[in-house]
Amino acid sequence: SAASDVYKRQVLKQLQSSYSKFGSVAFDSGSKTFQIDPSSGDEADSLKYLAQNPTQASSMGWSSLTDSLDKTSTQVSKLLGSDYSISLMNPNDTSQAMYTTKNGSKTYDIADQ
């Protein structure tokens, strides 16, 4: 609907502002996912390292980032409904997610491998 398109644009703008130091944010309409692409951001190097060494996640403060993504996801669900996800993409391969959350709960976490 037109209303939900307006909300989606607002949410996208908000996410782009909130995660600007991480990189770019885009909306993938096929999967209804807001994708944070960190490959150009301040955290690119540490996220690349974490993607290759997921067992290091807990010592790198991964959970504070994923908790923040879960909270953001809860807010997105309140605005747009429960069909929308947020993914932090892998800077080594931006077609793959490192973390995905939907309705405030993780659906994928590279650190669980």
Secondary structure as UniProt FT lines:
FT   HELIX           2..18
FT   TURN            19..22
FT   STRAND          24..28
FT   TURN            29..32
FT   STRAND          33..37
FT   HELIX           38..40
FT   TURN            42..43
FT   HELIX           44..52
FT   HELIX           54..56
FT   HELIX           58..60
FT   HELIX           62..80
FT   TURN            82..83
FT   STRAND          85..90
FT   TURN            91..92
FT   STRAND          93..102
FT   TURN            103..104
FT   STRAND          105..109
FT   HELIX           110..112
//
